[in-house]
Amino acid sequence: MTNLTLRCCGRIAANYAFTFTDVSFILFLGSQPILRKCPGRFCPGSIIFIVRGVAMALALEHVVINEVVSGPLTGVRGHSLHVDPEALVNFLQAQDQRLTAISVALVRPGDSCRIICIKDVVEPRHKVSGDILGHGRIQILKNVAVVTCGQIVGFQEGIIDMTGPGAAYTPFSQTHNIVLDISVAEGLEPHQHEEAVRLAGLRAATFLAQTVGDRRPDRVEHYYPLDPEALPLELPRVAYVYMLLSQGLLHDTYVLGQNAMAGLPRLMQPHELVDGVITSGNCVSACDKNTTYHHQNNPLLQELWGRHGQDLNLVGVVLTNEPVRLAAKKESASRTVALVRELGAQGVVISKEGFGNPDADQVMVIRGLEAAAIRTVALTDEYAGQDGSSQSLADTTPEADAVISVGNANALVVLPPLDRIIGPIKDLASLAGAYPQSLLTGGSLEIELQGLVGATNQLGMQRLRAREV
């Protein structure tokens, strides 16, 4: 016999005793009329489940890949991923006639290779079962990434160096990369161009992950609905405010396929967010751009989830946006603060994406939360000039007294020439952080950190880190 208590707005809504232990049945109970009477606009977690003897809601099945090789048949064999480039190209072009040419390159950590004009990075994942968000099984190829690159449509993209000093600044120098250099049909609008490339990367990632088949995973992670009210009262109640770039004009992020300019802020739970909710569509400075891979493997979310029930009580996640107009910024910040207060949080961790304009969004949220006696810790990068002496943020406030800097994006680095360059070389000077004289005599490249993918990532996915011991 399995005991299940359903809570809504902190009160017991219903009790059940049953022998059927399938999670889809439990989630189905949440649609019953008694549970739709939540008086709040957003109930914390919508419905909180306290379950004993019931399977986890979402299983992430890790298949560790140690090498990627070209072969006549795409598939996973042991810890090797075999890729048939021709079959992959044929599949992608059959899905979208806007893709006129695709070059596939397999790149390994340590290769003397520089990938330029990068659009997105995606971890291969395939949802094997589960029609409900946050429920089912997802197969994941670990240590592998699909990297899309191509003509710069906006004015900001970046690079990945697989070896040398530049490799230390990006996590994707350590992944086995299937690089797609994509050309699209002439005459497309910029947003259509970017959409075609974005969807190609997502489809390629799914195509590869689907070849896992019935191979046993090397590790399984479980995510399930939060139950803040079941934990000891002495654990501090912590929320996570997850800010997404959403300014339009190719500064876009997509939530469940919809542009984040609308429908946010909203409450979500970790088991929902790791179910492929967020996709990057941004043409912004590469250093603090959250690629789709970053969203799939958000280190802050993983850390908070791992510590939930140990030294903190993760009460929920507020997914919010970064609008352009001042009135919209104020409205978004106000609603974000209101949702955090509904969660009953005592402290909040805040991440953002981008710089300049988004600095103001983050400051507004900090100011509102601190005024409500909710303590905040924020992550940001800085644009302090090449010598580090300039004003590093576009906005600040005295209440922001616990801010973590992840680096100065204006710092210069000289990258030595590498044997191989993948991507449109003619766009090299248009990279974020580059300039017409960036290419030095002898083939070295002088560039600011803002041109290196993930160099100052504001989710903390980088080598620079600290932990209290």
Long-range contacts (C-beta under 8 A, 24 or more apart in sequence): 2-51, 2-52, 2-53, 2-54, 3-52, 3-53, 4-29, 4-49, 4-50, 4-51, 4-52, 4-54, 5-50, 6-30, 6-35, 6-47, 6-48, 6-49, 6-50, 7-47, 7-48, 7-49, 7-50, 7-227, 7-229, 8-35, 8-37, 8-38, 8-43, 8-47, 8-48, 9-38, 9-39, 9-40, 9-43, 9-44, 10-44, 10-229, 13-47, 21-53, 21-54, 21-55, 22-55, 23-54, 23-55, 23-56, 23-57, 23-135, 24-130, 24-131, 24-132, 24-135, 26-51, 26-54, 27-57, 27-132, 27-135, 40-342, 41-342, 42-266, 42-267, 42-339, 42-342, 43-342, 44-228, 44-267, 44-315, 44-316, 44-342, 44-343, 44-344, 45-225, 45-226, 45-227, 45-228, 45-267, 45-269, 45-315, 45-316, 46-267, 47-225, 48-225, 48-226, 48-227, 48-228, 48-229, 49-224, 49-225, 49-227, 50-227, 50-229, 50-230, 51-224, 56-222, 56-223, 56-224, 57-134, 57-135, 57-222, 57-223, 57-224, 57-225, 57-271, 58-130, 58-134, 58-135, 58-136, 58-137, 58-138, 58-222, 58-223, 58-224, 58-271, 58-274, 58-275, 59-136, 59-137, 59-138, 59-220, 59-221, 59-222, 60-138, 60-140, 60-220, 60-221, 60-222, 60-223, 60-274, 61-128, 61-137, 61-138, 61-139, 61-140, 61-217, 61-219, 61-220, 62-140, 62-142, 62-217, 62-218, 62-219, 62-220, 62-221, 63-139, 63-140, 63-141, 63-142, 63-212, 63-215, 63-217, 63-218, 64-142, 64-143, 64-218, 64-219, 65-141, 65-142, 65-143, 65-144, 65-176, 66-143, 67-108, 67-176, 68-106, 68-108, 68-144, 68-176, 68-177, 68-178, 69-106, 70-106, 74-207, 74-208, 74-211, 75-211, 75-213, 76-141, 76-211, 76-212, 76-213, 76-215, 81-141, 81-144, 81-176, 81-208, 81-211, 83-178, 83-208, 88-178, 88-204, 88-207, 88-208, 91-203, 91-207, 92-180, 92-200, 92-203, 92-204, 92-207, 95-199, 95-200, 95-203, 96-196, 96-199, 96-200, 97-185, 98-184, 98-185, 98-188, 98-192, 98-196, 99-182, 99-183, 99-184, 99-196, 99-200, 100-183, 100-184, 100-185, 101-182, 101-183, 102-180, 102-181, 102-182, 102-183, 102-200, 103-180, 103-181, 103-422, 104-178, 104-179, 104-180, 105-178, 105-179, 105-181, 105-422, 106-176, 106-177, 106-178, 106-179, 107-147, 107-162, 107-176, 107-177, 107-179, 107-422, 108-162, 108-176, 108-177, 109-162, 109-163, 109-167, 109-173, 109-174, 109-175, 109-176, 110-162, 110-163, 111-162, 111-163, 111-420, 112-162, 112-163, 112-418, 112-419, 112-420, 113-161, 113-162, 113-163, 113-418, 113-419, 113-420, 113-421, 113-422, 114-159, 114-160, 114-161, 114-162, 114-166, 114-415, 114-418, 114-420, 114-421, 114-422, 114-445, 115-147, 115-149, 115-159, 115-160, 115-162, 115-177, 115-179, 115-421, 115-422, 115-423, 116-149, 116-157, 116-158, 116-159, 116-421, 116-422, 116-423, 116-424, 116-425, 116-427, 116-428, 116-431, 117-149, 117-150, 117-151, 117-152, 117-157, 117-159, 117-423, 117-424, 117-427, 117-431, 118-147, 118-148, 118-149, 118-157, 118-158, 118-159, 118-160, 118-286, 118-423, 118-453, 119-148, 119-149, 119-150, 119-157, 119-182, 119-194, 119-197, 119-198, 119-201, 119-283, 120-147, 120-148, 120-197, 120-198, 120-201, 120-280, 120-291, 120-292, 120-293, 121-145, 121-146, 121-147, 121-148, 121-172, 121-291, 121-292, 121-293, 121-294, 121-453, 122-146, 122-148, 122-201, 122-202, 122-204, 122-205, 122-291, 122-292, 122-293, 122-296, 123-205, 123-292, 123-293, 123-296, 123-297, 124-205, 124-206, 124-208, 124-209, 125-205, 125-206, 125-209, 125-276, 125-296, 126-206, 126-209, 126-210, 126-212, 127-275, 127-276, 133-256, 133-272, 133-275, 133-277, 134-223, 134-225, 134-269, 134-271, 134-272, 134-275, 135-271, 136-275, 138-274, 138-275, 138-276, 139-209, 139-212, 139-217, 140-209, 141-208, 141-209, 141-212, 142-218, 143-174, 143-175, 143-176, 144-175, 144-176, 144-177, 144-178, 144-208, 145-172, 145-175, 145-176, 145-177, 145-178, 145-293, 146-177, 146-178, 146-180, 146-201, 146-204, 146-205, 146-208, 147-172, 147-177, 147-178, 147-179, 147-180, 147-201, 148-179, 148-180, 148-182, 148-197, 148-198, 148-200, 148-201, 148-204, 149-179, 149-180, 149-181, 149-182, 149-422, 149-423, 149-424, 150-181, 150-182, 150-183, 150-184, 150-197, 150-423, 150-424, 151-183, 151-193, 151-424, 151-427, 152-283, 152-424, 152-427, 152-430, 152-431, 153-190, 153-193, 153-194, 153-250, 153-283, 154-190, 154-249, 154-250, 154-283, 154-284, 155-283, 155-430, 155-432, 156-283, 156-284, 156-285, 156-286, 156-431, 156-432, 157-283, 157-286, 157-427, 157-430, 157-431, 157-432, 158-285, 158-286, 158-287, 158-289, 158-431, 158-432, 158-433, 158-450, 158-451, 158-452, 158-453, 159-286, 159-431, 159-447, 159-451, 159-452, 159-453, 160-452, 160-453, 161-415, 161-418, 161-452, 162-418, 163-418, 164-415, 164-416, 164-418, 165-413, 165-414, 165-415, 165-416, 166-413, 166-415, 166-452, 168-463, 169-413, 169-449, 169-452, 169-454, 169-455, 169-462, 170-452, 170-453, 170-454, 170-455, 171-454, 171-461, 171-462, 172-293, 172-453, 172-454, 178-204, 178-208, 179-422, 180-204, 181-422, 181-423, 181-424, 190-250, 191-250, 194-250, 194-281, 194-283, 195-281, 198-279, 198-280, 198-281, 201-292, 202-279, 202-292, 223-270, 223-271, 223-274, 223-305, 224-271, 225-269, 225-271, 226-269, 226-270, 226-308, 226-314, 226-315, 226-316, 228-313, 228-314, 228-315, 228-316, 228-343, 228-344, 231-309, 231-313, 235-309, 235-311, 235-312, 235-313, 236-312, 236-313, 236-346, 236-347, 237-312, 237-313, 237-315, 237-343, 237-344, 237-345, 237-346, 237-347, 238-304, 238-312, 238-313, 238-314, 238-315, 238-345, 238-346, 238-347, 238-348, 238-349, 239-314, 239-315, 239-316, 239-317, 239-318, 239-340, 239-343, 239-345, 239-347, 239-348, 239-349, 240-300, 240-301, 240-304, 240-314, 240-316, 240-317, 240-318, 240-348, 240-349, 240-350, 240-351, 241-317, 241-318, 241-320, 241-336, 241-340, 241-348, 241-349, 241-350, 241-351, 241-365, 242-273, 242-298, 242-300, 242-301, 242-317, 242-318, 242-319, 242-320, 242-351, 243-320, 243-321, 243-322, 243-350, 243-351, 243-352, 243-353, 243-358, 243-361, 243-362, 243-365, 244-278, 244-290, 244-319, 244-320, 244-321, 244-322, 244-353, 245-282, 245-284, 245-290, 245-322, 245-353, 245-354, 245-358, 246-321, 246-322, 246-323, 247-322, 247-323, 247-324, 247-354, 247-357, 248-324, 250-281, 250-282, 250-283, 251-282, 251-283, 251-284, 251-354, 252-281, 252-282, 253-278, 253-279, 253-280, 253-281, 253-282, 253-290, 253-321, 253-353, 254-278, 254-279, 254-280, 254-281, 255-319, 260-321, 261-321, 261-323, 264-319, 264-320, 264-321, 264-332, 265-318, 265-319, 265-320, 265-321, 265-332, 265-335, 265-336, 265-339, 266-318, 266-319, 266-339, 267-316, 267-317, 267-318, 267-319, 267-339, 267-342, 267-343, 268-316, 268-317, 268-318, 268-319, 269-316, 269-317, 270-301, 270-304, 270-305, 270-314, 270-317, 273-298, 273-301, 273-317, 273-319, 274-301, 282-353, 282-354, 284-353, 284-354, 284-432, 285-354, 285-355, 285-409, 285-432, 285-433, 285-450, 285-451, 286-431, 286-432, 286-433, 286-450, 286-451, 286-452, 286-453, 286-454, 286-455, 287-381, 287-407, 287-409, 287-432, 287-433, 287-449, 287-450, 287-451, 287-452, 287-453, 287-454, 287-455, 287-456, 287-457, 288-353, 288-354, 288-355, 288-381, 288-406, 288-409, 288-450, 288-456, 288-457, 288-458, 289-353, 289-354, 289-453, 289-454, 290-353, 290-457, 290-458, 290-459, 291-453, 291-454, 294-454, 294-457, 294-459, 294-461, 297-461, 298-459, 298-461, 299-459, 299-460, 299-461, 300-349, 300-351, 300-379, 300-459, 300-460, 304-349, 315-343, 315-344, 315-345, 316-343, 316-345, 318-343, 320-365, 322-352, 322-353, 322-354, 322-357, 322-358, 322-361, 323-361, 324-357, 329-360, 329-361, 329-364, 330-364, 332-361, 333-361, 333-364, 333-365, 333-368, 334-368, 336-365, 336-368, 337-365, 337-368, 337-369, 337-372, 340-369, 340-372, 340-374, 341-372, 341-374, 345-374, 346-374, 346-375, 347-374, 347-375, 347-376, 347-377, 348-374, 348-375, 348-376, 348-377, 349-376, 349-377, 349-378, 349-379, 350-376, 350-377, 350-378, 350-379, 351-378, 351-379, 351-458, 351-459, 351-460, 352-378, 352-379, 352-380, 352-458, 353-458, 355-380, 355-381, 355-383, 355-393, 355-394, 355-409, 356-383, 356-394, 357-394, 359-393, 359-394, 359-395, 359-396, 360-394, 360-395, 362-395, 363-395, 363-396, 363-397, 363-400, 366-397, 366-399, 366-400, 367-397, 367-399, 367-400, 370-399, 371-399, 375-402, 376-400, 376-402, 377-402, 377-403, 377-404, 378-402, 378-403, 378-404, 379-403, 379-404, 379-406, 379-458, 379-459, 379-460, 380-404, 380-405, 380-406, 380-458, 381-405, 381-406, 381-407, 381-408, 381-409, 381-456, 381-457, 381-458, 382-407, 382-408, 382-409, 382-410, 382-456, 383-408, 383-409, 383-410, 383-450, 384-408, 384-410, 385-410, 386-410, 386-411, 386-412, 386-448, 406-456, 406-457, 406-458, 406-460, 406-462, 406-464, 407-449, 407-455, 407-456, 407-462, 407-464, 408-449, 408-456, 409-433, 409-448, 409-449, 409-450, 409-455, 409-456, 410-448, 410-449, 410-450, 411-448, 411-449, 412-446, 412-447, 412-448, 412-449, 413-446, 413-447, 413-448, 413-449, 413-452, 414-440, 414-444, 414-445, 414-446, 415-444, 415-445, 415-446, 415-447, 416-443, 416-444, 417-442, 417-443, 417-444, 417-445
